[in-house]
Amino acid sequence: MPHSQPVLSVSASDGHRFDLIHVPAESVEQTLFFIPGMGLSARQYIPLGQALAKHGIESFIHEWRGIGSSNQRAARNNDWGYRELLDRDLVASLDAVGSVIGNRKLLIGGHSLGSQFACLLAGRRPEVCRGIALVAGGAPYAPAFPLWGRLILFPAFRLMPLIGQLIGHYPGRQLGFAGRESRGVIADWTRTGRTGHYDLPELDPSPEAQMRQLEVPVLGVRLADDWFVPEASLNWLTAKLPACPVTVTVINDDDLDGQADHFGWMRSPERVARVVAEHFK
């Protein structure tokens, strides 16, 4: 789907190319670097960026490898995992933002899986981060979910990597969860879901050690009807940031033009934008 926002062309160190969407504000008070949820394209967050712009927050919206403007697609002969997403793509995006805003610190935010990577990236690059905004985000750790969630997640975390190995990628569109994902990303995501930790062998230095050293304010925006991310899931993620002061705001149906669930807020993101702006002003 085309859009009219300006973009920055970004190239990662391994040749992956994608567009970083820029949603400017008339009078910039601060900058947000935002990371989408799994299987979601950067352009789907343009309404959030436009809502933030009304509060003086310009935003740069990252594009996942394999999605939207990315020049790659997951296949048996084209695989990647968290290492490529974090230490190649996100670092390249952040450097591109720095080329525009200079040495000014920024907020790092994300939705769903993007919220996890916001924490990981902030730990990797603490010198550029002044705060973290987590929207409908938390860790996929199965024991953090109620019983019915655990009954779904435990077998899913075993089955999804097997599907990826069998087909060569994870066909999320056909299976009703996520997009066309690389089998490496699914393997890493399900591993963190089983163990609750991000100390993956490919990630060095340890992301969890870096997150423990981080000292920036964190805002968690919970959606009241979000069964994808229960309260304990958010708490499990923010517990990995023990030196960070954490504030959690819950948004209900009355605050939105629609249901306050994992994706419903994206159709009317004004309330989320206002919460972020008021917290970090």
N, C-alpha and C positions, 0 to 999 in steps of 0.2 A: 504494500500500500504506500503510495507516494505521500510526501509531506513537504511543508514549506520551510522547515527549520534549517538554519545553517548547520553544517557539519564540518568536523575535522577528520581528514583522512589519516588513519593510524596504521602503522605497520609494526608488527611484533618482530622479535629477533629471528624467528624461524620463517618469516615470509607471510604469515597470516595478516590479511588486510581487512579492515572494517571501518565503518563510519561511526564517529563519536558525535552524537547529537548535542547541539548547544541550544539551550533555551535562555536567551538573554533577558535581563530585567532593565527597565529604564534607569533606575537609580540603584546600583548594586551595593548592597550592604554586606552580603556574604555569598559564598559559592558552595554549592552542593555537588558532589560527585556521586551519582546514583547508579546502583547495580540491579538489574532486573531479576525477576524470579526465573526458575528453571523453565526452559521452553518458551519464554516470553521475549519478544523483540523490544528493542529500545524505543521504537516509535509508539508502542502502546503506553509509554509513560510520558508522552508529550503533554497530555492534559494535566498531569501532576506538575510538570515543569512550568506550564503556563499559570497554574494556580499559585505556585511558589513565587513566580515573577511579580505577582501583585503585592507580595510582601517584601520585595527587594532582594529576593534570593535568585541568582542565576543558577542554572543547573547544566551539568554535562552528564549525558546518559550513555552508559556503556552498552556495547553490543556483545552478546555472548558469541564465542566461536561456534560456528555451525548454524547460526540463527540470523535471519534478516539480511543485513548488508554484508555479513561475513562472506569471504570468498571461499570458505570451506564448508563441506557437509560431511557428517559422520558416515563412515562406510567401513567395510572390512579392511580396506587398505589405507584408511585414514582415521586414526584413532588418537585420542588425547585424554588427559585426566586433569586433576586439580593443579598439578604442577604447571601445565601450560596455561591454564586459566588464570592462575594467581601470579606466577613469576614471569610470565611473558606478556599475556594480553592485558591484564589489569595494570601492571607496572607501566606498559607502553601507553595505556590510556591516561594514567595519572601524569606521566611525563608530558603528554600532549596538552593536558589541562595546564600544567605548569608553564608551558610555552606561551600561554595566553594570559594567565593571571600573575605570573612571576613568582615571587617568594611568599605571597600571601597564603596563609593557612586556610584550609577549607574543611567543610563537613564531609564525611563519608557516610553514605546511606545505602540501604538496599531493602528489597522486598523478598520475603521467603528465602530461597537459597542465596539470593543477593545479600540478605542481612548477615548470613554466616560469612560470606566473603568480605563484607564490609569490615567485620571484626578482624578477619585474617589479614586484610590489606592494611588496616590501621596499625596492626602489630608489626607488619613488614616496613611501613613507612610512617613511623610516629612523628617524624619531623614536619610533616605537612598537614597533620590532622589536628583539628581543634575540637572535634566532637563526632559522635556516631549516632545516626538515626536509623532505627530498626523498625520497619513497617511490616506488620503481620509476619514477623520473623522469629525464628527459634531454631534449636537443634532438632534434627529428626530422630533423636535417641528414643528408641522404642519404649523403654521403661518409663519415660516421662509422659506417656500417653495413658488414657484410661484403658480399662480392660479390653473394650471392643477395638480400640486402636491398636493395642498390642497384638490382638488376634489377627489383625490384618497385616501389620508391619513385619512381624517376625517371619512369616513365610514369604512376604513380598521381598524382603531384603535378601533372601536366598534365591528366589526365583528370578528376579530382575537381571542380575548379572549373568545367569544362565541363558536367558533369552538373548542378551546382548552378544554372548559368545556364539550362540547358535546362528543368529541372523547376521551378525557383523556390526550391528548397531542396535540401540534400543528404540523400537517403533512406538514412541509415546502417543502420537496422534491416534494410531489405530487401537491402542490399549487404554486410552482415556486418561493418561497421566503424563504430563510433560510433553516435550516435542520429540523430534528425531535427535536423540542424544547419543554421544559416543559411548562405547562400552566401557571405556576407561573412566569417564565421569560417573557413570552408574555404579561401577565397581567401587570408586572412592566414596560416593555418596552413601551407598548401602553399608560400607564398612564403618563410616562414622555413625550410621544409624544403629548398627549392632554394638559398637563399642562406646559411643558417646564422646570419642576423642578425634582430634585432627592431626595427630602425630603420625602422618602417613610416611612411608619409607622414602617417597620421592621428594618430600618437602624438607629442605634443610636450609637454614636452621629450623628448629622446632617451632611451629606456629603457636602452640600453646604456651611455650616459654615466653615468646614475644608478647602474647596477649596478657600474660600475668604482669608484665612490666609496664603496660600501657596506663597512662593517667590522663584521661580526658572524660568529659561528661558524656553519658550515654542516655538516649531517649528510646524507650520501647513503646511503640504504638500498637496496642492490641485491639483487635476487632472482636466485639462481644460474641459474635456467632461463628468465629473462626475455628472449626473443628480440625483444620489442618495443623494449627499451632496452638495447642492448649497452653495455659499459663505456665505449667511446669516445663514445657519445651523452651519457652523464652527464658525462664529462670535458669535452665541448664546452660544455655548459651551465655547469658550475662555473668554467670558464676565463673566463667573463664576469664573475666575481667575484674579481678578482685580489688584492684586499686582505682577502679573507675566508679564515680558516683552514678547510680542508675535511677532514672525516673521512669515510671510506667504510667501511661495514659490509656484508658479504655474508651473506645468509641462505640456507641450503641446505634441501633437503627434510627433513633430519633435525630441523630447527628448527621445522617446521610440521606440522600435521595435514593434509597434502596436498602438492601440488606447489608448489615455490618459483618461481612464474612471475608474470606481470604482473598477473593477477587472482586467482590461487589464494590468495595471502596474505590476501585479504579474508574468506575463510571461517574463518580462524583467526588473527586479527590480534594475539594476545597477545604473540608474539615481537617483532613490529614495535613494539608499544606499549612493551615493556620496553627495547628498544634506544633508542627516543626518550627515554624517561624517564631512563635511566642516563646518556645523553650530556649532557643538559641539566640535570641535577640540581644 
